[in-house]
Amino acid sequence: MTALSSQPYKGTRDYYPAEKRVQNYIFSMWRRVSEQYGYEEYGTPLLEPLEVYAAKSGQEIVNDQTYTFMDRGDRQVAIRPEMTPSVSRLVAGKRQEMAYPARLYSIANFMRYERPQRGREREFWQLNVDLFGVDDVRADAEIISMGNDLLRAFGATSEMYEIKVNNRKVIQQMMSGYLGLDTAQSEQMMKLFDRKNKIDAADFRDQALGIFGESGGQEGLSKIAALLSAKTINDLPAEVLGCEAMAEVRELFTILINSGITSAKFDITLMRGLDYYTGTVFEFFDTDPENNRSLFGGGRYDGLVGLFGAEPISAVGFAPGLTTTELFLASHKLLPVFHSTTEVYLVVLEGGEAAASKLARDLRAEGVKTELDITNRKTDKQIKTALKKDIPFIIFVGAEEAESQLYPFKVTASTEEKTLSFERIVSTIKDRRIKRESDIDDLFV
Amino acid sequence: MTALSSQPYKGTRDYYPAEKRVQNYIFSMWRRVSEQYGYEEYGTPLLEPLEVYAAKSGQEIVNDQTYTFMDRGDRQVAIRPEMTPSVSRLVAGKRQEMAYPARLYSIANFMRYERPQRGREREFWQLNVDLFGVDDVRADAEIISMGNDLLRAFGATSEMYEIKVNNRKVIQQMMSGYLGLDTAQSEQMMKLFDRKNKIDAADFRDQALGIFGESGGQEGLSKIAALLSAKTINDLPAEVLGCEAMAEVRELFTILINSGITSAKFDITLMRGLDYYTGTVFEFFDTDPENNRSLFGGGRYDGLVGLFGAEPISAVGFAPGLTTTELFLASHKLLPVFHSTTEVYLVVLEGGEAAASKLARDLRAEGVKTELDITNRKTDKQIKTALKKDIPFIIFVGAEEAESQLYPFKVTASTEEKTLSFERIVSTIKDRRIKRESDIDDLFV
């Protein structure tokens, strides 16, 4: 029989303990910031009927990117490619019973059939944060503040990222009232704006001309140029500046500035790919030229809950991804050094087996994370295992230690070694732990 | 357009915050016990090539129960129906680099296409705990001890469950040396033993006769009767008792008893469904007659890592499920009452908006989980939301409080209300939190 491959499925990752620690660190920060804003965790199934995405997620996701198949009962299902339709379904399912505003978050995995590349995987993890039931820019501001605090929690400073903000209602006014485009043309133009930074200027111009068509092309291009040259909101053309939704944008910026968020900028070219957005849209970008990418984004999507047969309810949310967060933290040297979650390794010497086994039980009962060597190997091999696993402390237990109940206690990061009683072992390990936890706490501003 | 269904996909569950709290409680206990034994967390992808399961998981899973499909690149993949093949692949992938014994755990979701029923869902969550590289019953004993501590951690006492233990090598000796069955007959007989408690005695007898065939049927039945009537290991027939693997079983029980585990019993009829087991197998059962079900099980499976082209390595593990754990805890009244993860709700009175917003930021900076009302609703509506969400504390902020910096602080579970400074609010909430965490700690024995 040919051997099976030991590689993970294309575009996905195995998380060995060393990688899992990084993942858990990021998840715990996500959890902390979400809960500090009063968001409660929920979960949804891996699979949804495909039609849930067909409704609003956009053609590209549904046609090209979903992992979709017929189940054994002939239902067309998809592995979730994103969370927003699922959480909208969840809210619709208990529309009457839930307390509003509802603040919800989840940490989950998703799949999209994409060409794997740096920062883009077929299976990916996201935090999803959503606020239901506040049809007001104060909700949008809360969500943007959370995005900001999320990066701050990891130790990021304001020059490391920028926040671009736009509004779908302003975009609509810009597309129809200012550029004079019909619905189909608007859609094409939004997609073109979305790709603006990925194509060169000539390509952008050619495609824009194609959308405007024969007649209005040159005038359209100069109007776009006027848009792009606006340095502040007030430089925008009057047709855009004067629209009703612009008042919302101004109010949003006022709240953000009052909350101390100064790195947000209005950007008329920010579109956000998904079809369901209806108001504020925003995106956080890494300012590092080496890692100049979108970190995460979100926005207002008022129409989704209503699709599931429930009375409509307004919603706003955002969703940072694990891999982009990891790349951001790595590029700004914000990732701490992680050690094993195991705190102590018990090396068993001759005649110490029973005593070591009891010591392991006693340490665990005190909450100490204890690995007991049960291999009967030579001492140096046992020590080598502890070091390779990066476990901070080693205790030696042989016949003598069983008798005296005093144990050689070695700190693996140094040459330090002392002989301690059970009580002192427990207190030494716990002291170190409290220090470590407060180190992480200090990162949260 | 017809409304989409707000129901989750058949056989799966939505976890609203109230259900997610229960899930998180169980996950955190799993995590705690696993880490206290020195196990480190890992993760694997949702999808694996189908052939990974075809090798060893058993026909039923592969043919009838997997969610399997061709991906867009014509690879036959399956949503993982269990973890053991994946973790074996993971170990094989870094066979040389890893430190042994390797102690690994994961908490993950799986899918099987089964008829949904109480305690059985199409998407289900499991803890998987595996120890690689110790070819000795001491490893089996450690794994069984962990299963035992897992139930104890939730507050279970020894009369609530029993542990049945068997050994695949003993089973093989019993099937061939004692019952005189060939390989094909042995396989059928194992499946029959596995169903023993689900069918009636006459049915069992008829099917057993069918397996023995014309000649040896009656003698075979009386041999089975002799097996089943054995009350202790020593009552077993000599052909079984005398086999080499029986020494392993005895040694395992000696270690278990020395570790204080007295509820384990040898049970020659315990088979465990999966094909890959090679030595010790065990299963924990609820003793409650209302919930008389298998809680979880595991065993030794030495042959899996080698399938992935790596040098073989011995392995033993077990995997409790979320839903069975939840049913067990519910039936024995071991589930605590959970409240919102949010600690305080800020009710905003007239003129208090800016002060409330600042107070929310300051509380969050202190790590207090704070929900801020941004709705401008009447006071009673805001209070109602806090109560409906089961948030333990409410703080009121209006113009007067903004001025005095003293805030009415209400305990929602009682009529208690006092006026506190910011510092007193923080310390009151933190005191309660430490108490709550130590309550949970006390559950771990």
Interface residues (C-beta under 8 A of the other chain):
Chain A: A3 L4 S5 S6 Q7 P8 Y9 K10 T12 R13 D14 Y15 Y16 P17 K20 R21 Q23 N24 R32 E35 Q36 Y37 G38 Y39 E40 E41 Y42 G43 T44 P45 L46 L47 E48 P49 E51 V52 A55 Y67 F69 M70 D71 R72 G73 R75 V77 I79 R89 L90 A92 G93 K94 A99 Y100 P101 R103 L104 N109 M111 Y113 E123 V134 D136 R138 A139 E142 D149 N258 S259 G260 L307 F308 G309 A310 S340 T341 T342 Y345 A354 S357 R361 R364 A365 G367 V368 K369 T370 E371 L372 D373 I374 T375 K384 T385 K388 K389 I391 D441 F444 V445
Chain B: A3 L4 S5 S6 Q7 P8 Y9 K10 T12 R13 D14 Y15 Y16 P17 K20 R21 Q23 N24 R32 E35 Q36 Y37 G38 Y39 E40 E41 Y42 G43 T44 P45 L46 L47 E48 P49 E51 V52 A55 Y67 F69 M70 D71 R72 G73 R75 V77 I79 R89 L90 A92 G93 K94 A99 Y100 P101 R103 L104 N109 M111 Y113 E123 V134 D136 R138 A139 E142 D149 N258 S259 G260 L307 F308 G309 A310 S340 T341 T342 Y345 A354 S357 R361 R364 A365 G367 V368 K369 T370 E371 L372 D373 I374 T375 K384 T385 K388 K389 I391 D441 F444 V445
